[in-house]
C-alpha cells in the first residue's frame, strides 16, 4: 500500500470529531498509469455511534504517488496528470461542499481530509458513496441510467451556467482539449486529414473565440446584453459556458435510489473539472458509456432532448430565466456537434473505444457541414 506522511487515526479523529480506535485499509484499485491507489478505510471508534451522532463505518482514501524519473515523451502526460490532481484538490476544498449542500443537491463524495503537496503527493479522504442503495456503474449504460446521469449533469451545468466561473479549476474542462493533446493530433492518420485541418477551428469555437461561435451566440440571444441583468461573463470565456465534470463516464458514476424513491446518480473523479460548454460532457458520456444501437437516430435525439429539458428546468429553478430563454435547443445542438467532432479528433490520434460506430458515422456526416461553417 502507498505510504502516507501522517498519522491516519489522528487525522480522522480530528476531522470526524470522534476518537478513531482502529483503521483497516483495503486496496480497491490502482490509479491510471500506476500513479497511486484507491483504498477503503474501515473505521472502529472508541465509542459506539448514536442516532444523534452517526459515524461513518467506511471512507475512501485516494493516494497519489507518481512513479519516479518520468522524462522524455512521457513528461507531457505526467505534467497533465499532476495538474489534474491539483485541480481535483481545489475542487474538493473549495467547491464540493456547496454542490452537496446547495440548491438541487448533487450526490458526490463529501471531502473529509485533503492533503495537497503539489507537484508530487496528494491524499484525498472522502465519504464512501458505495453505501446504502448506491452501487458502481460498470460497462454500457441503459437508457434509464443515461437519463438519470443526464439529470445529474443538468444540475451541475445549471449551477454555473452564465456565472463567473472558478479560476482554480482547468481553464478548459476535459482531458482531450487540443492544447494538451498535440501528440495525438500529430498521430492522426490520412483518413482524418480533413478533421485534422479543422481541429484548430473547432477548438476556437469551443473557447468562444471563433466568429461562428460568437454569431451563434447572438442567434441564441437576439439583442440581449447580459450586463443588463446584473452580470457579465468574463471575456475569456464563451457565453453559456459552465463547469464540466470533465470525465463523465460509467466508471465514474454510481446509481441508486433517492429519498423520494426516484432513480438517482452520484459521480466522482473530478480531476478534469473545468470550464466549457456542457455539451462536451454529454458527448463524452455518449461515446464512452453506451452502445451504437442505443444511440440510433431516435435514441440520440431522445437523450439530448431529455438533457435539454432537465437543464431548462434547473436553470429556471435557480432563477436564471434569461439564460434559459437564450440557450435554445438549436444552439445546444451546435455545441454538441462541434464537441463530437472535437472528441473524434482526440480518438483518431489516441485510439478508438466506446460507441465507435455511432461516433464515426455522425462525425463523417458533420465534418463537411462544420468545415463549411468554420473554415
KANOR-V70781 format. One record per residue. N is the residue number from 1. SS is DSSP state (A for helix, B for strand, O for the rest). PHI is phi as a letter, one per 40 degrees, with the letter a starting at -180 (999 if undefined). NEAR is the number of other ideal C-beta (glycine too) atoms within 8 Angstrom. Layout:
# KANOR-V70781
N_SS_PHI_NEAR + N_SS_PHI_NEAR
This chain:
# KANOR-V70781
1_O_999_6 + 2_O_c_7 + 3_O_c_5 + 4_O_b_7 + 5_O_c_5 + 6_O_a_8 + 7_O_c_5 + 8_A_c_9 + 9_A_c_10 + 10_A_c_8 + 11_A_c_11 + 12_A_c_16 + 13_A_c_11 + 14_A_c_7 + 15_A_c_9 + 16_A_c_10 + 17_O_g_5 + 18_O_a_11 + 19_O_c_7 + 20_B_c_13 + 21_B_c_7 + 22_B_a_7 + 23_B_b_11 + 24_B_b_7 + 25_B_b_9 + 26_B_b_8 + 27_B_c_8 + 28_B_b_8 + 29_B_a_6 + 30_B_c_7 + 31_O_c_11 + 32_A_d_5 + 33_A_g_7 + 34_A_g_6 + 35_O_c_10 + 36_B_i_13 + 37_B_a_12 + 38_B_b_12 + 39_B_b_13 + 40_B_b_11 + 41_B_b_15 + 42_B_c_9 + 43_B_b_13 + 44_B_b_8 + 45_B_b_11 + 46_O_c_6 + 47_O_a_6 + 48_O_c_4 + 49_O_c_8 + 50_B_b_6 + 51_O_d_4 + 52_O_c_3 + 53_B_b_7 + 54_O_c_6 + 55_O_b_9 + 56_O_c_9 + 57_O_c_6 + 58_B_a_10 + 59_B_b_13 + 60_B_b_16 + 61_B_b_13 + 62_B_b_13 + 63_B_b_13 + 64_B_b_11 + 65_B_a_9 + 66_O_c_11 + 67_O_c_7 + 68_O_c_4 + 69_O_g_4 + 70_O_c_8 + 71_O_a_5 + 72_O_g_4 + 73_O_c_5 + 74_A_c_8 + 75_A_c_9 + 76_A_c_10 + 77_A_c_8 + 78_A_c_10 + 79_A_c_8 + 80_A_c_10 + 81_A_c_13 + 82_A_c_12 + 83_A_c_9 + 84_A_c_12 + 85_A_c_13 + 86_A_c_12 + 87_A_c_16 + 88_A_c_14 + 89_A_c_13 + 90_A_c_12 + 91_A_d_12 + 92_A_c_14 + 93_A_c_10 + 94_A_b_8 + 95_O_b_11 + 96_A_c_14 + 97_A_d_8 + 98_A_c_7 + 99_A_c_12 + 100_A_c_11 + 101_A_b_6 + 102_O_c_8 + 103_O_c_6 + 104_O_f_10 + 105_O_d_8 + 106_O_b_11 + 107_B_c_12 + 108_B_a_12 + 109_O_c_11 + 110_O_c_9 + 111_B_c_12 + 112_B_b_10 + 113_B_a_10 + 114_B_b_11 + 115_B_b_9 + 116_B_b_9 + 117_B_b_6 + 118_O_c_9 + 119_O_c_4 + 120_O_b_7 + 121_B_b_8 + 122_B_a_16 + 123_B_b_13 + 124_B_b_14 + 125_B_b_14 + 126_B_b_14 + 127_B_c_9 + 128_O_c_11 + 129_O_c_12 + 130_O_c_7 + 131_O_b_7 + 132_O_g_4 + 133_O_c_5 + 134_O_c_12 + 135_B_b_8 + 136_B_c_7 + 137_O_c_12 + 138_O_b_5 + 139_O_g_5 + 140_O_c_8 + 141_O_c_11 + 142_O_c_7 + 143_A_d_9 + 144_A_c_7 + 145_A_c_12 + 146_A_c_14 + 147_A_c_10 + 148_A_c_12 + 149_A_c_14 + 150_A_c_14 + 151_A_c_10 + 152_A_c_14 + 153_A_d_15 + 154_A_c_14 + 155_A_c_12 + 156_A_c_13 + 157_A_c_15 + 158_A_c_15 + 159_A_d_15 + 160_A_b_10 + 161_O_d_15 + 162_O_g_12 + 163_O_c_7 + 164_O_c_5 + 165_O_c_12 + 166_O_d_8 + 167_O_b_4 + 168_O_c_6 + 169_O_b_15 + 170_B_c_13 + 171_O_c_6 + 172_O_b_11 + 173_O_c_16 + 174_O_g_15 + 175_O_c_10 + 176_O_b_10 + 177_O_c_13 + 178_A_d_12 + 179_A_d_7 + 180_A_c_9 + 181_O_b_12 + 182_A_c_9 + 183_A_c_9 + 184_A_c_12 + 185_A_c_12 + 186_A_c_7 + 187_O_c_8 + 188_O_c_12 + 189_O_c_6 + 190_A_c_4 + 191_A_d_5 + 192_A_b_11 + 193_A_d_8 + 194_A_c_8 + 195_A_c_14 + 196_A_c_11 + 197_A_c_7 + 198_A_c_14 + 199_A_d_12 + 200_A_c_7 + 201_A_c_10 + 202_A_c_15 + 203_A_c_12 + 204_A_c_10 + 205_A_c_13 + 206_A_c_17 + 207_O_c_10 + 208_O_g_12 + 209_O_b_7 + 210_O_c_11 + 211_A_d_5 + 212_A_c_9 + 213_A_c_14 + 214_A_c_9 + 215_A_c_8 + 216_A_c_10 + 217_A_c_13 + 218_A_c_8 + 219_A_c_9 + 220_A_c_13 + 221_O_b_10 + 222_O_d_6 + 223_O_g_4 + 224_O_c_8 + 225_O_b_5 + 226_A_c_12 + 227_A_c_7 + 228_A_c_6 + 229_A_b_6 + 230_O_g_4 + 231_O_a_9 + 232_O_a_5 + 233_O_d_12 + 234_O_d_7 + 235_O_c_4 + 236_O_c_4 + 237_O_b_9 + 238_O_c_12 + 239_O_c_11 + 240_O_g_14 + 241_O_c_12 + 242_B_a_16 + 243_B_b_13 + 244_B_c_16 + 245_O_c_13 + 246_O_g_14 + 247_O_a_12 + 248_O_c_13 + 249_O_b_10 + 250_A_d_12 + 251_A_c_7 + 252_A_b_10 + 253_B_b_16 + 254_B_b_14 + 255_B_b_12 + 256_B_a_11 + 257_B_b_7 + 258_O_c_8 + 259_O_c_3 + 260_O_c_4 + 261_O_g_5 + 262_O_c_6 + 263_B_c_9 + 264_B_a_11 + 265_B_b_13 + 266_B_b_13 + 267_B_b_13 + 268_O_a_10 + 269_O_g_7 + 270_O_b_14 + 271_O_c_12 + 272_O_b_14 + 273_O_c_14 + 274_B_a_14 + 275_B_c_13 + 276_B_i_13 + 277_O_c_11 + 278_O_d_15 + 279_A_c_10 + 280_A_c_16 + 281_A_c_15 + 282_A_c_14 + 283_A_d_12 + 284_A_c_13 + 285_A_c_15 + 286_A_c_14 + 287_A_c_12 + 288_A_c_10 + 289_A_b_14 + 290_O_a_11 + 291_O_b_7 + 292_O_d_9 + 293_O_c_6 + 294_O_c_11 + 295_O_c_12 + 296_O_c_8 + 297_A_d_5 + 298_A_c_6 + 299_A_c_11 + 300_A_c_12 + 301_A_c_8 + 302_A_d_9 + 303_A_c_14 + 304_A_c_12 + 305_A_c_9 + 306_A_c_10 + 307_A_c_12 + 308_A_c_10 + 309_A_c_8 + 310_A_c_12 + 311_A_c_15 + 312_A_d_10 + 313_A_c_9 + 314_A_c_14 + 315_A_d_14 + 316_A_c_10 + 317_A_c_9 + 318_O_c_10 + 319_O_g_5 + 320_O_c_11 + 321_A_c_8 + 322_A_c_10 + 323_A_c_11 + 324_A_c_10 + 325_A_c_7 + 326_A_c_11 + 327_O_c_13 + 328_O_c_8 + 329_A_c_7 + 330_A_c_8 + 331_A_c_13 + 332_A_c_14 + 333_A_c_9 + 334_A_d_9 + 335_A_c_14 + 336_A_c_12 + 337_A_c_11 + 338_A_c_12 + 339_A_c_14 + 340_A_c_14 + 341_A_c_15 + 342_A_c_16 + 343_A_c_14 + 344_A_c_13 + 345_A_d_17 + 346_A_c_11 + 347_A_c_13 + 348_A_c_13 + 349_A_b_12 + 350_A_c_9 + 351_O_i_4 + 352_O_c_7 + 353_O_a_6 + 354_O_g_9 + 355_O_c_12 + 356_A_c_10 + 357_A_d_7 + 358_A_c_11 + 359_A_c_15 + 360_A_c_10 + 361_A_c_8 + 362_A_c_10 + 363_A_c_12 + 364_A_c_7 + 365_A_c_8 + 366_A_c_11 + 367_A_d_12 + 368_A_c_7 + 369_A_c_9 + 370_A_c_13 + 371_A_c_10 + 372_A_c_7 + 373_A_c_7 + 374_A_b_11 + 375_O_c_7
